[in-house]
């Protein structure tokens, strides 16, 4: 039984804690009250992992996106509900053939007072696709004309299909029609960076004393493994409507400790750091603060096909068949997650979602027996068990799921060693393919099935963590790019997903839900499928402390 957390804190009368500019007072009864003392405009957010970078062209994680998206604005940005709205571009139009888009930039400034220009965007798109930048997300931009060749070093950056027509007019030409263009351009890989600052300061351009941003907040301080402080940017084009003056982001790898800090009033929001074993208690005790919502997220096991014996389809199939997905979501995660027998989550707009693992619906007893037989066919058995390291990030949820998977794999004759590392280290291992089997997750960058499936295309080198190669899969993905009929395009993508699932490129485990704790002090927080809530839209309603 999990320990029940008390709403009271066992502190003596009159104890005071300061956090992120807010003052919290503990009265004699022990219950903490928020005081509106110079902190009514201060927002404290538990944010998951420690960021590896705040460079929008080098970032890779949601925990970085939460911060970067408060600092920079792309051509499009997210509204309060996570849907795309005009950002740095006040409007755009498409050519008759749907391949060329023209964006009119709004008249706005970098935080140092310099105008944001179309040339800044040209520089930024070229920078993220320059192979010297080594941007992991470069392949998400391959729909742009010549992007793949530029990223491969086959063409100079000047050949990229992005150009400035004048100081406030930007043109982007694509290889093929991109029905998800508005959502794609909210992604941080498309954000502008200030050329004049980057070229002057090099790697130090992100230091608080150097940085210039075009978004609602500017970096004031970054204390590694403690907090990041952002302050309202008075030169942001919509600054007058930004209510919160200061934002503090805190790393929260230990979800149990993070929950205690939220319950203690240190955080206004706790994102993605809720202990699964506390979910039922939280649903009962603080339903108004627990925000669970369907999330375009798939958590899965990825196999490194370059590491023997995981190039063997029988081995991968056995390990996937042995996973009791229903037990994991019902007994471990318990937040409303769904068992995953496909890679693309359900509810993707315009997608039939019929691709599935062949053994879906087969009883677990039958699956385990078949899994043992597959391992035997691959040369493994009681006297020669399959042994491998299973890499996970050191979060509470990943550890809990790993222990359950370890036991499920033991039941079919596999001996698994769990290896933990910090989230940024873990995902670096995946990018370098320095693993055998690993835990991974993918959340939607834009609401289109391609956002999930492109990660497995053979040319998506840094995203294709397991080094999956299939000429059939690649051809179907390529055909989908040039198919103008939405129904036929969706069918091609579904055929590609089915091929990948039949090849067991990865083992989907469950579809996610947003796991946010949001204080009742926070206004305008709207749960959504992409789990993006920018601070610019939020308000704080701090009441005075009561005795």
SEVODREN-84935 format. One record per residue (C-alpha): x, y, z. Coordinates in Angstrom, 2 decimals, m for minus. Example, Ala and Ser with C-alpha at 12.3 -4.5 7.8 and 13.67 -1.06 7.14 Angstrom:
<nodes>
east | north | up
12.30 | m4.50 | 7.80
13.67 | m1.06 | 7.14
</nodes>
This chain:
<nodes>
east | north | up
0.00 | 0.00 | 0.00
1.42 | 3.43 | m0.86
1.92 | 5.82 | 2.01
m0.91 | 8.34 | 2.24
0.42 | 11.89 | 2.06
m1.03 | 14.32 | 4.53
m2.28 | 17.71 | 3.41
m0.61 | 19.11 | 6.50
3.12 | 19.66 | 6.92
4.81 | 18.72 | 10.15
6.49 | 22.06 | 10.74
6.51 | 24.18 | 13.84
4.43 | 27.33 | 14.22
5.67 | 30.30 | 12.22
8.07 | 28.44 | 9.89
8.56 | 30.22 | 6.56
9.76 | 28.88 | 3.19
10.69 | 31.10 | 0.24
10.55 | 29.59 | m3.24
10.91 | 31.35 | m6.55
10.06 | 34.76 | m5.15
6.89 | 33.62 | m3.38
6.62 | 33.50 | 0.40
4.79 | 30.65 | 2.06
3.74 | 30.81 | 5.70
2.88 | 27.88 | 7.94
0.39 | 28.68 | 10.66
0.10 | 26.87 | 13.93
m2.16 | 24.12 | 12.54
0.53 | 23.15 | 10.01
m1.45 | 23.80 | 6.81
0.44 | 25.97 | 4.38
m1.09 | 29.08 | 2.90
0.23 | 31.01 | m0.11
0.84 | 34.65 | 0.64
0.52 | 37.28 | m2.08
3.80 | 38.94 | m1.12
5.74 | 40.14 | m4.19
4.99 | 36.77 | m5.66
1.45 | 37.06 | m6.96
2.96 | 37.21 | m10.44
5.40 | 34.35 | m9.91
4.72 | 30.94 | m11.39
6.59 | 27.86 | m10.15
6.60 | 24.76 | m12.31
7.95 | 21.28 | m11.62
9.21 | 20.37 | m15.06
10.63 | 16.85 | m15.21
14.24 | 16.50 | m16.31
17.07 | 19.01 | m16.15
17.39 | 20.60 | m19.61
20.40 | 19.67 | m21.67
20.08 | 22.90 | m23.68
17.81 | 25.86 | m24.28
18.88 | 26.17 | m27.90
15.69 | 25.51 | m29.91
17.72 | 23.87 | m32.68
19.42 | 21.39 | m30.35
16.63 | 20.58 | m27.89
14.95 | 17.17 | m27.89
12.70 | 16.84 | m24.83
9.29 | 18.05 | m23.68
10.90 | 19.45 | m20.54
13.05 | 21.69 | m22.78
10.09 | 22.59 | m24.99
8.17 | 23.90 | m21.97
10.91 | 26.45 | m21.33
11.99 | 27.25 | m24.90
8.37 | 27.82 | m25.97
8.08 | 30.52 | m23.30
11.17 | 32.25 | m24.73
10.83 | 31.97 | m28.52
7.94 | 32.27 | m30.97
7.90 | 30.56 | m34.36
5.94 | 31.57 | m37.42
3.04 | 29.81 | m35.74
2.57 | 29.29 | m32.02
0.16 | 27.54 | m29.66
m3.02 | 29.08 | m28.37
m4.22 | 28.53 | m24.82
m5.68 | 25.16 | m25.85
m2.54 | 23.98 | m27.69
m3.92 | 24.55 | m31.20
m1.87 | 26.50 | m33.78
m2.39 | 30.26 | m34.07
m0.35 | 32.97 | m35.81
2.91 | 33.71 | m34.02
5.77 | 35.70 | m35.49
3.81 | 35.58 | m38.76
0.60 | 37.60 | m38.65
m0.73 | 35.78 | m41.74
0.28 | 33.40 | m44.52
m0.94 | 32.18 | m47.90
m0.30 | 29.11 | m50.05
0.33 | 28.83 | m53.77
m2.23 | 27.15 | m56.04
m0.24 | 23.89 | m56.07
0.11 | 23.91 | m52.26
3.91 | 23.78 | m52.37
4.93 | 27.37 | m51.61
3.87 | 29.32 | m48.54
4.37 | 33.05 | m48.09
4.46 | 34.43 | m44.54
4.04 | 38.07 | m43.56
5.89 | 38.72 | m40.32
4.35 | 40.95 | m37.71
6.36 | 44.04 | m36.78
8.14 | 42.88 | m33.63
11.50 | 42.97 | m31.87
14.13 | 40.82 | m30.30
14.40 | 41.47 | m26.59
17.53 | 43.58 | m27.19
15.54 | 45.96 | m29.39
16.66 | 44.72 | m32.82
13.87 | 44.00 | m35.34
12.98 | 40.37 | m36.06
13.31 | 39.92 | m39.81
12.68 | 37.31 | m42.47
16.47 | 37.01 | m42.75
16.55 | 35.76 | m39.15
14.23 | 32.92 | m40.16
16.28 | 32.09 | m43.25
19.41 | 31.96 | m41.10
17.65 | 29.78 | m38.52
16.26 | 27.21 | m40.96
19.69 | 26.93 | m42.57
21.32 | 26.61 | m39.15
19.13 | 23.74 | m37.94
19.68 | 21.83 | m41.20
23.39 | 22.51 | m41.45
25.08 | 19.15 | m40.73
27.62 | 20.95 | m38.52
24.80 | 21.88 | m36.13
24.03 | 18.16 | m35.59
20.39 | 18.92 | m34.79
18.58 | 15.74 | m33.84
15.27 | 17.15 | m35.07
16.59 | 18.16 | m38.49
14.68 | 15.37 | m40.23
11.33 | 16.82 | m39.14
12.04 | 19.58 | m41.68
12.81 | 17.28 | m44.61
9.53 | 18.21 | m46.35
11.16 | 21.58 | m47.16
12.71 | 21.72 | m50.62
16.32 | 20.42 | m50.56
16.29 | 20.04 | m46.75
17.42 | 16.41 | m46.79
20.30 | 17.14 | m49.20
21.41 | 20.17 | m47.18
21.34 | 18.16 | m43.96
23.37 | 15.40 | m45.62
25.99 | 17.92 | m46.77
25.15 | 17.26 | m50.42
23.97 | 20.83 | m51.05
25.01 | 24.12 | m49.44
22.54 | 25.73 | m46.99
21.84 | 28.45 | m49.56
19.98 | 25.87 | m51.67
17.35 | 25.32 | m48.95
13.83 | 26.23 | m50.05
13.53 | 29.14 | m47.62
14.12 | 32.75 | m48.67
13.42 | 36.32 | m47.58
11.46 | 38.33 | m50.14
11.89 | 41.47 | m48.03
12.48 | 42.28 | m44.37
9.03 | 41.08 | m43.35
8.14 | 38.51 | m46.01
9.34 | 34.91 | m45.86
8.80 | 32.22 | m48.47
9.05 | 28.46 | m47.80
8.86 | 25.94 | m50.63
8.14 | 22.28 | m49.94
8.85 | 19.09 | m51.90
5.25 | 18.02 | m51.51
2.02 | 19.23 | m49.98
2.19 | 19.43 | m46.18
m1.34 | 19.38 | m44.74
0.05 | 19.79 | m41.22
2.12 | 22.90 | m42.01
0.51 | 25.11 | m39.35
1.30 | 22.62 | m36.59
4.76 | 21.83 | m37.96
5.68 | 25.51 | m37.69
4.89 | 25.57 | m33.96
7.76 | 23.13 | m33.37
10.87 | 24.53 | m31.70
13.13 | 23.36 | m34.52
11.45 | 26.07 | m36.64
11.98 | 28.87 | m34.12
14.13 | 31.84 | m35.11
17.35 | 32.56 | m33.26
19.04 | 35.99 | m33.29
21.83 | 35.77 | m35.86
23.54 | 38.89 | m34.54
23.80 | 37.34 | m31.06
24.68 | 33.80 | m32.12
27.49 | 34.97 | m34.39
28.85 | 37.41 | m31.83
28.88 | 35.09 | m28.82
29.07 | 31.60 | m30.35
28.34 | 28.87 | m27.82
27.78 | 31.52 | m25.13
24.84 | 33.13 | m26.92
22.39 | 31.50 | m24.48
23.95 | 33.01 | m21.39
21.49 | 35.36 | m19.63
23.71 | 38.37 | m20.21
23.88 | 37.68 | m23.97
20.63 | 36.09 | m25.06
17.94 | 37.79 | m27.13
14.50 | 36.25 | m27.61
11.30 | 37.14 | m29.45
8.87 | 35.40 | m27.09
7.01 | 36.41 | m23.94
9.82 | 35.60 | m21.49
13.56 | 36.10 | m21.36
16.15 | 34.03 | m19.50
17.31 | 35.67 | m16.28
19.08 | 32.82 | m14.50
19.93 | 29.12 | m14.85
21.25 | 27.33 | m11.80
22.03 | 23.80 | m13.01
19.95 | 21.09 | m11.32
18.13 | 23.71 | m9.26
16.03 | 26.09 | m11.32
15.65 | 28.22 | m14.44
14.22 | 31.70 | m14.01
12.44 | 33.51 | m16.83
11.10 | 37.08 | m16.58
8.46 | 38.77 | m18.69
9.89 | 40.27 | m21.87
8.59 | 43.87 | m22.13
9.41 | 43.92 | m25.87
7.24 | 40.89 | m26.66
4.59 | 41.95 | m29.17
1.74 | 40.87 | m26.86
3.44 | 41.71 | m23.58
0.54 | 43.82 | m22.32
m1.59 | 40.67 | m22.11
1.01 | 38.57 | m20.27
m0.07 | 38.45 | m16.61
2.69 | 36.39 | m14.98
5.91 | 38.32 | m14.40
8.31 | 35.53 | m13.40
8.46 | 31.81 | m14.20
10.64 | 29.31 | m12.35
11.18 | 25.85 | m13.81
12.44 | 23.17 | m11.42
13.84 | 19.74 | m12.45
11.78 | 16.93 | m10.88
13.21 | 13.53 | m11.75
12.05 | 12.03 | m8.45
8.28 | 12.12 | m8.81
7.56 | 11.16 | m5.19
9.66 | 14.07 | m3.93
8.09 | 16.34 | m6.56
4.60 | 15.42 | m5.41
5.49 | 16.32 | m1.83
6.77 | 19.68 | m3.05
3.54 | 20.33 | m4.94
1.46 | 19.36 | m1.92
3.69 | 21.64 | 0.13
2.90 | 24.58 | m2.12
6.31 | 24.96 | m3.77
4.90 | 24.33 | m7.26
1.88 | 25.80 | m8.98
2.09 | 23.09 | m11.63
3.76 | 19.72 | m11.64
4.18 | 18.30 | m15.15
4.78 | 14.63 | m16.00
6.17 | 13.82 | m12.56
3.26 | 12.17 | m10.79
4.00 | 8.81 | m9.11
1.75 | 6.15 | m10.68
1.30 | 4.47 | m7.31
m0.33 | 7.68 | m6.02
m2.76 | 8.18 | m8.92
m5.82 | 6.62 | m7.32
m5.23 | 8.52 | m4.09
m4.83 | 11.78 | m6.00
m8.05 | 11.13 | m7.93
m9.85 | 10.76 | m4.63
m8.18 | 13.47 | m2.56
m7.48 | 16.34 | m4.99
m9.58 | 15.75 | m8.13
m9.70 | 19.49 | m8.84
m5.90 | 19.67 | m9.10
m5.18 | 16.39 | m10.93
m5.44 | 16.86 | m14.69
m5.53 | 13.55 | m16.59
m6.34 | 13.88 | m20.27
m5.85 | 11.78 | m23.43
m2.38 | 12.55 | m24.75
m0.88 | 11.85 | m28.17
1.92 | 9.84 | m26.58
3.12 | 6.28 | m27.08
5.49 | 4.63 | m24.62
7.35 | 1.72 | m26.11
10.32 | m0.62 | m25.98
12.86 | m0.04 | m28.75
15.24 | m2.72 | m29.99
18.67 | m1.96 | m31.41
18.62 | m4.00 | m34.60
22.38 | m3.54 | m34.95
23.03 | m5.42 | m31.70
22.77 | m9.23 | m31.85
20.44 | m10.95 | m31.29
17.92 | m8.14 | m31.75
18.25 | m8.21 | m35.50
16.38 | m11.52 | m35.19
12.63 | m11.04 | m35.71
11.82 | m14.07 | m33.54
13.62 | m12.54 | m30.54
11.90 | m9.18 | m30.91
8.51 | m10.82 | m31.36
8.98 | m12.98 | m28.28
9.82 | m9.99 | m26.10
6.85 | m8.00 | m27.39
4.42 | m10.91 | m27.01
5.47 | m11.38 | m23.39
4.41 | m7.85 | m22.40
1.06 | m7.89 | m20.60
0.00 | m4.39 | m21.56
m3.35 | m4.55 | m19.78
m1.68 | m5.39 | m16.47
0.73 | m2.47 | m16.87
m1.99 | 0.13 | m17.45
m4.42 | m1.31 | m14.89
m1.98 | m2.15 | m12.10
1.07 | 0.07 | m12.62
0.39 | 3.37 | m14.40
m3.32 | 3.62 | m13.43
m3.93 | 7.04 | m14.93
m6.27 | 5.99 | m17.72
m3.54 | 4.95 | m20.16
m4.54 | 2.54 | m22.90
m2.71 | m0.68 | m23.82
m0.85 | m0.09 | m27.09
m0.90 | m2.57 | m29.95
m0.02 | 0.09 | m32.50
2.46 | 2.97 | m32.65
0.22 | 5.85 | m33.72
m2.13 | 6.73 | m30.82
m5.90 | 6.51 | m31.27
m7.78 | 9.68 | m32.11
m5.29 | 10.97 | m34.68
m7.32 | 13.25 | m37.00
m8.11 | 11.71 | m40.38
m6.41 | 8.39 | m39.59
m8.32 | 5.08 | m39.55
m6.01 | 3.60 | m36.90
m6.51 | m0.04 | m37.88
m2.85 | m1.14 | m37.89
m2.11 | m3.44 | m34.95
0.18 | m6.13 | m33.62
m0.93 | m9.54 | m34.89
m1.25 | m11.04 | m31.41
m3.69 | m8.42 | m30.08
m6.53 | m10.25 | m28.35
m4.61 | m13.52 | m27.90
m4.66 | m14.67 | m24.23
m1.44 | m14.04 | m22.31
m0.98 | m17.71 | m21.50
m0.93 | m18.52 | m25.21
1.38 | m15.60 | m25.95
3.89 | m16.62 | m23.29
4.01 | m20.16 | m24.60
4.52 | m18.91 | m28.13
7.20 | m16.48 | m26.93
9.15 | m19.31 | m25.26
8.96 | m21.31 | m28.48
10.27 | m18.33 | m30.50
13.24 | m17.93 | m28.15
13.91 | m21.66 | m28.46
13.88 | m21.32 | m32.26
16.43 | m18.51 | m31.86
18.72 | m20.80 | m29.84
17.79 | m19.80 | m26.28
16.50 | m21.93 | m23.43
17.03 | m22.91 | m19.78
20.72 | m23.65 | m20.30
21.31 | m20.60 | m22.49
18.93 | m17.82 | m21.42
18.59 | m14.64 | m23.42
20.49 | m11.97 | m21.50
20.51 | m8.23 | m22.16
20.66 | m4.79 | m20.59
17.46 | m2.78 | m20.55
18.11 | 0.98 | m20.50
15.66 | 3.34 | m18.81
15.64 | 6.91 | m17.58
15.69 | 7.28 | m13.80
12.11 | 8.45 | m13.35
9.69 | 6.82 | m10.93
7.31 | 5.65 | m13.65
10.05 | 4.21 | m15.87
11.50 | 2.29 | m12.90
8.13 | 0.83 | m11.91
7.35 | m0.29 | m15.46
10.87 | m1.68 | m15.88
10.55 | m3.96 | m12.87
7.28 | m5.34 | m14.23
8.75 | m5.86 | m17.71
11.78 | m7.57 | m16.18
9.49 | m10.12 | m14.52
7.36 | m10.60 | m17.66
10.51 | m11.32 | m19.69
11.84 | m13.62 | m16.96
8.70 | m15.74 | m17.38
9.69 | m16.56 | m20.97
13.34 | m17.26 | m20.13
15.06 | m13.88 | m20.50
17.44 | m12.51 | m17.87
17.31 | m8.73 | m17.92
19.57 | m6.22 | m16.20
17.93 | m2.80 | m15.69
20.32 | 0.11 | m16.29
19.23 | 3.61 | m15.22
20.47 | 7.04 | m16.25
19.27 | 10.63 | m16.19
16.75 | 11.46 | m18.91
19.10 | 13.56 | m21.03
21.80 | 10.88 | m20.80
19.29 | 8.16 | m21.63
18.07 | 9.87 | m24.80
21.65 | 10.57 | m25.83
22.27 | 6.80 | m25.63
19.27 | 6.24 | m27.89
20.45 | 8.82 | m30.39
23.92 | 7.22 | m30.51
22.38 | 3.72 | m30.58
24.50 | 2.78 | m27.60
22.02 | 0.28 | m26.16
20.54 | m3.18 | m26.65
16.92 | m2.69 | m25.55
15.55 | 0.56 | m24.14
12.47 | 2.38 | m22.92
11.33 | 5.28 | m25.08
8.37 | 7.54 | m25.69
7.13 | 9.71 | m28.51
4.61 | 12.50 | m28.17
3.06 | 14.36 | m31.07
4.89 | 17.36 | m32.45
1.94 | 17.84 | m34.79
m1.35 | 15.99 | m35.13
m0.63 | 13.83 | m38.14
0.36 | 10.13 | m38.21
3.52 | 11.01 | m40.11
4.89 | 12.67 | m36.97
5.18 | 9.20 | m35.41
6.06 | 7.19 | m38.49
8.78 | 9.46 | m39.89
10.97 | 8.51 | m36.94
11.35 | 5.03 | m38.46
12.23 | 6.08 | m42.00
15.77 | 4.89 | m42.74
16.96 | 8.42 | m43.55
15.75 | 9.78 | m40.18
19.08 | 8.76 | m38.76
19.09 | 10.51 | m35.37
15.41 | 9.71 | m34.76
15.53 | 6.11 | m35.96
17.03 | 4.89 | m32.69
16.72 | 1.18 | m33.45
18.20 | 1.55 | m36.97
15.13 | 0.03 | m38.60
15.47 | m0.34 | m42.38
12.67 | m1.47 | m44.67
12.46 | m0.62 | m48.35
8.73 | m1.36 | m48.27
8.13 | 0.94 | m45.29
10.26 | 3.72 | m46.81
8.45 | 3.44 | m50.15
5.02 | 3.64 | m48.52
6.09 | 6.71 | m46.55
7.47 | 8.32 | m49.68
4.28 | 7.56 | m51.61
2.20 | 9.12 | m48.85
4.11 | 12.37 | m49.28
3.02 | 12.83 | m52.88
m0.54 | 11.52 | m52.50
m3.00 | 14.44 | m52.62
m6.13 | 12.48 | m51.73
m6.37 | 12.58 | m47.88
m8.09 | 9.17 | m47.72
m5.49 | 7.46 | m49.91
m2.67 | 9.20 | m48.06
m4.01 | 7.91 | m44.74
m4.21 | 4.39 | m46.16
m0.58 | 4.52 | m47.29
0.50 | 5.67 | m43.85
m1.55 | 2.91 | m42.23
0.02 | 0.33 | m44.53
3.45 | 1.66 | m43.54
2.59 | 1.38 | m39.86
1.36 | m2.19 | m40.32
4.59 | m3.12 | m42.09
6.66 | m1.69 | m39.24
4.56 | m3.51 | m36.65
4.87 | m6.80 | m38.55
8.64 | m6.26 | m38.59
8.51 | m5.62 | m34.83
10.72 | m2.53 | m35.15
9.58 | m1.64 | m31.65
7.14 | m2.90 | m29.03
4.43 | m0.37 | m28.18
3.35 | m0.72 | m24.55
0.79 | 1.97 | m23.72
m0.78 | 5.20 | m24.90
m0.31 | 8.07 | m22.52
m2.40 | 10.58 | m20.67
m1.34 | 14.02 | m19.52
m0.26 | 13.79 | m15.91
m0.38 | 17.30 | m14.55
m1.09 | 18.65 | m11.12
m2.40 | 22.20 | m11.40
m3.00 | 24.34 | m8.34
m6.43 | 25.91 | m7.94
m4.54 | 29.24 | m7.97
m3.84 | 28.76 | m11.69
m6.38 | 30.05 | m14.19
m6.74 | 29.33 | m17.93
m4.96 | 25.96 | m17.88
m6.61 | 23.95 | m20.68
m5.79 | 20.24 | m20.91
m5.14 | 19.20 | m24.51
m3.87 | 16.31 | m26.65
m0.39 | 17.79 | m27.19
0.04 | 18.74 | m23.50
1.30 | 22.25 | m24.23
0.30 | 25.08 | m21.92
2.32 | 28.24 | m22.50
2.73 | 30.53 | m19.52
1.68 | 33.62 | m21.49
m1.94 | 32.47 | m21.37
m2.06 | 31.66 | m17.65
m3.19 | 33.77 | m14.71
m2.62 | 33.37 | m10.98
m5.32 | 34.04 | m8.43
m3.41 | 34.24 | m5.19
m5.63 | 34.87 | m2.21
m4.24 | 36.35 | 1.01
m3.20 | 33.90 | 3.69
m5.66 | 33.28 | 6.48
m4.79 | 32.69 | 10.08
</nodes>
